[in-house]
Amino acid sequence: MVTTPKSSSDRSIGTVALRWHGSSLELLDQRLLPGEEHWITLEGASGVAQSIRDMVVRGAPAIGISAAYGVALASRHAGGGDWKAEIKQSIRELAASRPTAVNLFWALQRMERVFHACHSLDEAVKRLAREAEAIHEEDLAANFAMADHALEFIGTEKPISVLTHCNTGALATGGYGTALGVVRRLNETKRLKKVYADETRPWLQGSRLTAWELSRDGIPVTLNADGAAASIMARNDVRWVIVGADRITANGDVVNKIGTYSLAVLARHHNVGFMVVAPSSTVDMAMASGADVPIEERDGMEVREIRGIPLAPAGVNVFNPVFDVTPASLIDAIVTEKGVVHNPNITGMRALFG
């Protein structure tokens, strides 16, 4: 039986990125979109870890949810002389899949706490599956709450245009979306004129995923090259830049997809609001600032070519960080399901997150 998150709301959650079957996890292979919708079936933690590493599934919340299901699958296949050691090894393997998104470690720590409280393998199989499902359902509920908080903060009754980066929708979460959840809510309440979607080089999450997801769900979207963002803001056609986050530090710095920092600088220059929308599981109060966050760098081939088509000389050196750090001083609001931190700093972050 397929388990999908339920909500008392009648809102659509959009296209889903993952489906849980109890004994297996299905992931929509986001590397192949928009050309092909292909689902990969995984029955063990190693396959989940590899899928996270290869970006079959991406987006900090979706990575965390997938990892939680990976632990649940690990318990189903444990059964050697030391089942606890087998599950611990799977948790370590999942933790090593991606270094930056704190949701991954948050979800694994939560699963590990449940695991340590189990006294038998049968108990672990049942309780770990329930915990993973709870993480999935809570993420969807948080998406709805964030959208409502954001709209209250924005406060507009007239349709506005916004600009977003990367993909932060149903494909990146348990459903509905973080930054794109706000876009969905604006559209549902007839307060969205259009959303500009940065193409988001080099993985093109904006063009391949965001434009596909919004078009599929009937939300007005205009795709633009990353370098066109300044020109769009200069036309006074954008009220807010709304993005997600992979980690938010104690002082309000935000680690997100490479190119986010540039948008924050542009938004400040053009007097455009800059909003970050992410669940509280993305907040890392143990990390003092963005300067302390390990930034993942990936193979230069991702920049030198697209699906085997050369874009640059084969041997040219490439700087390919996946994320950058946007200083809190450039952010107008951080929105989580717990509420909004306006003009974030360490005092405001502590007031909401402790």
C-alpha positions in Angstrom: 0.0 0.0 0.0 1.3 3.4 -0.9 1.6 5.9 2.0 1.2 9.5 1.1 0.9 12.4 3.6 -2.6 13.5 4.4 -3.8 16.9 5.3 -7.1 18.2 6.7 -6.7 21.0 4.1 -8.2 20.7 0.7 -5.1 22.2 -0.9 -3.3 20.3 -3.6 0.2 19.2 -2.7 1.3 19.1 -6.4 3.6 16.4 -7.9 5.2 14.2 -5.3 8.9 13.3 -5.3 8.7 10.0 -3.3 6.2 7.3 -2.5 6.5 4.9 0.5 5.2 1.3 0.1 6.1 -0.1 3.5 8.7 -2.5 2.1 10.1 -0.2 -0.5 10.6 3.5 -1.4 10.0 4.9 -4.8 11.8 8.0 -5.9 11.0 10.1 -9.0 14.3 10.4 -10.8 14.7 14.2 -11.0 17.8 13.9 -13.1 15.6 12.9 -16.1 12.9 15.6 -15.8 11.3 17.2 -17.7 12.0 14.7 -20.5 11.0 11.5 -18.7 9.1 10.6 -15.6 10.8 7.6 -14.3 10.4 6.1 -10.8 13.2 4.1 -9.1 12.2 1.4 -6.6 14.6 1.0 -3.6 14.4 -1.7 -1.0 17.6 -1.0 1.0 19.4 1.9 2.7 22.4 1.7 0.4 20.3 2.4 -2.6 18.7 5.4 -0.9 22.1 6.8 0.1 23.3 6.4 -3.5 20.2 8.1 -4.8 20.7 11.1 -2.5 24.4 11.3 -3.6 23.5 11.1 -7.3 20.7 13.7 -6.9 17.9 11.3 -7.9 16.2 13.0 -5.0 17.2 16.6 -4.0 16.0 19.4 -1.9 16.9 19.5 1.8 13.5 18.3 3.2 13.0 15.6 0.6 16.6 14.3 1.3 15.8 14.1 5.0 12.5 12.3 4.4 14.2 9.8 2.0 17.0 9.2 4.5 14.4 8.4 7.2 12.8 5.9 5.0 16.2 4.5 4.3 16.7 3.7 8.0 13.3 2.1 8.0 14.3 -0.1 5.1 17.6 -0.9 6.8 15.7 -2.4 9.7 13.7 -4.6 7.4 16.9 -6.2 6.0 18.8 -6.5 9.2 18.9 -9.9 10.6 22.5 -11.1 11.0 24.2 -11.8 14.3 24.1 -8.1 15.3 21.0 -6.3 13.8 21.8 -3.1 15.8 25.3 -2.9 14.2 23.8 -3.4 10.7 21.3 -0.5 11.2 24.0 1.7 12.7 26.2 1.1 9.6 23.2 2.1 7.4 22.7 5.3 9.3 26.4 6.1 8.9 26.2 5.4 5.1 23.1 7.7 4.8 24.8 10.4 6.7 27.8 10.4 4.4 25.6 10.9 1.2 25.5 14.7 1.2 27.4 17.1 3.6 25.5 20.4 3.6 21.8 19.9 4.0 21.2 19.8 7.8 17.7 18.2 7.3 19.6 15.0 6.4 21.3 14.8 9.8 18.2 16.1 11.7 16.1 13.2 10.2 18.8 10.6 10.9 19.3 11.8 14.5 15.5 11.5 15.0 15.5 8.0 13.6 18.5 7.0 15.6 16.8 8.1 18.9 13.9 5.8 18.1 16.2 3.0 17.0 18.1 3.2 20.4 14.8 2.8 22.3 14.0 -0.5 20.5 14.6 -3.8 22.3 14.0 -6.1 19.4 14.3 -6.1 15.6 10.5 -6.6 15.2 9.9 -3.5 17.3 12.5 -1.6 15.3 10.9 -2.5 12.0 7.5 -1.2 13.2 8.6 1.9 15.1 11.2 3.1 12.5 8.6 2.9 9.7 6.1 4.9 11.8 8.7 7.5 12.6 9.7 8.0 8.9 6.0 8.3 8.0 5.6 10.9 10.8 8.6 12.9 9.5 7.0 12.9 6.0 3.6 14.0 7.3 5.0 16.7 9.5 7.0 18.2 6.7 3.8 18.6 4.6 2.0 20.2 7.5 5.0 22.6 8.0 4.8 23.5 4.3 1.2 24.7 4.8 2.0 26.6 7.9 5.0 28.3 6.3 2.9 29.4 3.4 0.3 31.0 5.7 2.9 32.8 7.8 4.6 34.1 4.6 1.3 35.5 3.2 0.5 37.2 6.4 3.9 38.8 6.4 3.8 39.9 2.8 0.4 41.4 3.4 -0.6 42.2 -0.1 -4.1 41.9 -1.5 -3.1 42.8 -5.0 -1.5 40.3 -7.4 2.3 40.5 -7.3 5.2 39.0 -9.2 8.0 37.1 -7.4 11.3 35.6 -8.4 12.6 32.3 -7.1 15.8 30.2 -7.5 16.4 26.4 -7.8 13.5 24.2 -7.0 11.7 24.4 -3.6 8.3 22.8 -4.5 6.6 19.5 -4.0 9.6 17.9 -5.7 12.0 19.1 -3.0 9.8 18.4 0.0 7.2 16.0 1.4 4.7 17.9 -0.8 3.5 21.5 -1.6 6.8 23.2 -1.1 8.7 25.8 1.0 9.4 28.9 -1.2 7.1 27.4 -3.9 4.6 26.6 -1.2 4.3 30.4 -0.8 4.0 30.8 -4.5 1.2 28.1 -4.5 -0.6 29.9 -1.7 -0.3 33.3 -3.5 -1.8 31.6 -6.6 -4.6 29.9 -4.6 -5.6 33.3 -3.1 -5.4 35.0 -6.5 -2.5 37.2 -5.3 0.1 35.9 -7.8 0.7 37.7 -11.1 3.6 35.5 -12.1 6.7 33.8 -10.8 10.0 34.3 -12.5 12.1 31.1 -12.2 15.9 31.3 -12.5 17.2 28.4 -14.6 19.7 27.7 -11.8 22.9 26.5 -13.4 24.6 24.1 -13.5 21.9 21.5 -12.6 19.1 23.6 -14.1 16.7 22.8 -11.3 14.8 26.0 -12.2 14.2 25.1 -15.9 14.0 21.3 -15.5 12.0 21.1 -12.3 10.4 24.4 -11.2 9.2 25.4 -14.6 7.9 21.8 -15.2 6.2 21.6 -11.7 4.5 25.0 -11.9 3.4 24.6 -15.5 2.0 21.1 -14.7 0.0 22.6 -11.8 -1.3 25.6 -13.8 0.7 28.3 -12.0 1.9 31.2 -14.2 5.7 30.9 -14.5 8.2 32.7 -16.7 11.7 31.0 -17.0 14.7 33.3 -17.1 18.5 32.8 -17.4 20.2 33.4 -14.1 22.0 36.5 -15.5 18.6 38.1 -16.3 17.6 38.5 -12.7 19.0 42.0 -12.4 17.2 43.2 -15.5 13.9 41.8 -14.2 14.2 43.5 -10.9 15.2 46.8 -12.6 11.8 46.7 -14.4 10.0 47.0 -11.0 8.0 43.9 -11.9 9.1 41.9 -8.8 8.1 42.6 -5.2 9.8 39.6 -3.5 12.6 37.2 -4.1 11.5 34.0 -2.3 14.0 31.1 -1.9 14.5 28.0 0.2 17.5 27.0 2.3 19.6 23.9 3.0 20.9 25.3 6.3 20.2 28.3 8.4 22.7 29.2 11.1 22.3 30.7 14.5 23.0 34.3 13.4 20.5 34.0 10.5 23.0 33.4 7.7 21.4 31.2 5.0 23.1 28.4 3.0 21.3 27.7 -0.2 21.8 26.8 -3.9 24.7 28.6 -5.5 23.4 31.9 -6.9 21.2 32.8 -4.0 23.7 35.2 -2.5 23.8 37.1 -5.9 20.0 37.5 -5.8 20.1 38.9 -2.3 22.6 41.5 -3.3 20.5 42.4 -6.4 17.3 42.5 -4.3 18.8 44.9 -1.8 20.1 47.2 -4.6 16.6 47.3 -6.3 14.6 47.6 -3.1 13.0 44.2 -3.6 12.1 42.1 -0.5 14.2 38.9 0.1 12.5 36.0 1.9 13.8 32.6 2.9 11.2 29.9 3.6 12.4 26.6 5.2 11.2 24.2 7.9 12.7 24.6 11.4 14.6 21.3 10.8 16.8 23.4 8.4 17.8 25.7 11.3 21.1 24.7 12.9 21.5 26.7 16.1 24.7 24.7 16.9 26.4 26.4 13.9 27.3 30.0 14.7 27.4 31.4 11.2 27.5 30.5 7.5 31.3 30.8 7.6 31.4 27.5 9.6 29.2 25.4 7.2 31.0 22.9 4.9 30.2 23.8 1.3 29.9 20.8 -1.0 31.8 21.1 -4.3 31.0 18.7 -7.1 32.7 17.5 -10.2 33.6 20.1 -12.8 32.0 18.0 -15.5 28.6 19.3 -14.4 29.7 22.7 -15.6 31.7 21.7 -18.7 28.9 19.7 -20.3 25.2 19.0 -20.2 24.1 15.4 -20.8 27.2 14.6 -22.7 27.2 17.8 -24.9 30.4 19.8 -24.4 30.0 23.4 -23.3 33.6 24.2 -22.5 37.2 22.9 -23.2 37.5 19.4 -21.7 40.5 20.2 -19.5 39.5 23.7 -18.2 39.5 24.1 -14.4 36.1 24.5 -12.9 34.9 26.0 -9.6 31.6 24.2 -8.9 30.3 24.8 -5.3 26.7 23.6 -4.9 25.8 26.3 -2.3 26.7 29.8 -1.2 26.1 31.7 2.0 23.7 34.7 2.1 24.5 37.0 5.1 21.6 37.6 7.4 22.1 41.4 6.8 20.7 40.9 3.3 17.6 38.9 4.4 14.3 40.6 5.2 12.5 37.6 6.6 13.1 33.9 7.5 9.9 32.0 7.5 9.4 28.6 9.2 6.4 26.7 10.5 7.2 28.2 13.9 6.9 31.8 12.7 8.8 34.6 11.1 12.1 36.2 12.0 12.1 39.7 10.6 15.6 41.2 9.8 17.2 38.1 11.2 20.1 38.2 13.7 21.2 36.0 16.6 18.7 37.6 19.0 15.7 37.0 16.8 16.9 33.5 15.9 17.3 32.6 19.6 13.9 34.1 20.4 12.2 31.7 18.0 14.4 28.6 18.1 16.1 28.7 21.5 
